[in-house]
Amino acid sequence: MPETGRYIARSVRQSLRLMVGLPDYDTYLSHMAQTHPDRAPMSYEEFFRERLEARYGGGKGRCC
C-alpha cells in the first residue's frame, strides 16, 4: 500500500500544479530521457521561463 499512497500523492500534486499552471519539470526530465536521450535537458530555470513564454506569449500583447 505505501506504493499506492505515493502514486496517489504524486498524481494529486501533479494535478494541482496543472490546475494553477505550474509546469511539471520531473515529467519533462522523464520525457527527455526516454524520447531524446541524445539531447541535454533544459535547466529548471530555462524550462520554467520557456513554459511561461509559451503560456503568456513572452509579454506580447493580445487583442482578445
C-alpha positions in Angstrom: 0.0 0.0 0.0 2.8 2.6 0.5 3.5 2.5 -3.2 -0.2 3.2 -3.9 -0.1 6.1 -1.4 2.9 7.6 -3.1 1.4 7.3 -6.5 -1.8 9.0 -5.4 0.1 11.8 -3.7 2.3 12.3 -6.8 -0.9 12.4 -9.0 -2.6 14.9 -6.8 0.4 17.1 -6.7 0.8 17.0 -10.5 -2.9 17.7 -10.9 -2.8 20.7 -8.6 0.2 22.1 -10.4 -1.5 21.8 -13.8 -4.7 23.4 -12.4 -2.7 26.6 -11.4 -0.5 26.4 -14.5 2.8 25.3 -12.9 4.8 23.2 -15.3 6.0 19.7 -14.2 9.8 19.6 -14.5 10.0 16.0 -13.4 7.7 14.9 -16.2 9.8 16.9 -18.7 13.0 15.3 -17.5 11.5 11.8 -17.8 10.3 12.6 -21.3 13.7 13.9 -22.4 15.4 10.8 -21.0 13.1 8.4 -22.8 12.5 10.3 -26.0 15.6 12.4 -26.6 18.5 10.7 -24.8 21.0 12.4 -27.1 19.8 16.0 -26.1 20.7 17.7 -22.9 17.5 18.8 -21.0 17.0 22.5 -20.1 17.8 23.6 -16.6 14.8 24.2 -14.3 15.1 28.0 -14.8 15.2 27.6 -18.6 12.3 25.2 -18.5 10.2 27.5 -16.3 11.0 30.5 -18.4 10.1 28.7 -21.6 6.8 27.5 -20.2 5.9 31.0 -19.1 6.7 32.4 -22.5 4.6 29.6 -24.1 1.7 30.3 -21.9 1.7 34.1 -21.8 3.5 34.9 -25.1 6.6 36.4 -23.5 4.9 39.7 -22.8 3.5 40.1 -26.2 0.1 41.8 -26.2 -3.0 40.0 -27.3 -6.1 41.6 -28.8 -8.6 39.2 -27.3 
